[in-house]
Amino acid sequence: MTPETLSLARDVAVSAARAAGELIRDGLAGGAGTLKIDRKSGITDLVTQFDLAAERTILAHIEAVFP
């Protein structure tokens, strides 16, 4: 990877993380209704609708720049 590509990857990662963090923060603080909690692989491995939405947001940011 070139330094330019690494810099772009870092910028995309930071942007994606900020967008996902805002989504989670706003969802939890904004009273977006009932918090839906599911289990992934075990009793202590929990995931909410905000976790899933954040994951989709991160993937969309990455795929938009690195298809």
N, C-alpha and C positions, 0 to 999 in steps of 0.2 A: 504494500500500500504506500502511496505517495504521502508526503506530509499534507498536501492539500486535501486528499481523500480522508485522511485521519482527522483533520480539522473539521471537515464537513460532517463526518460521522459523529464527532463530539457535539457539534452544534445541533444536529438532528436529535441526538440522545437527550440533550439538555432541554430542547424545545418540547420533545415528547413527554419527558418527565414532568415538566412544569404544567403542561396541558392536562396530564393525567392527575397530577396533584390537585389542580384547581377543580377538576371534575369531582374528585372524591371529597374535597373540602366543601364545595358548594352543595353536593348531594347530602352530606351528613349534616351540615349546618343549616341548610335551607328547608328542612322539613319536607323532603321529597316523598313523603308518605312512609309506608311501612318498610322497615329494613328487612330485606329478605336474605336469610343466611342459609347456605347449603354447605354440605360437606364435599370435599374433593376426594381424598384418598383415605381418610380416617376420621376418627371422632374429634381429633384436635386440629384437623386441617380444614379450616373454614374459609368460605368465600362469599362475598356479598355481591349484589347487583352492581355496586360501585366498583368493586375489584374487576369484574368482567368488563364493564364499560371502560375502565382505565386501560385494561389490556388491549381492547379494540382500538382505543385512541393511540396508544403507543405503536401498535402494529401499523396503523394507517399512516402515521408520521414517517415511520421507517420505509414502508413500501412506496410512499409517494416520491421519495428521493432515491431509494435503492430498490427498484422493481425486481 
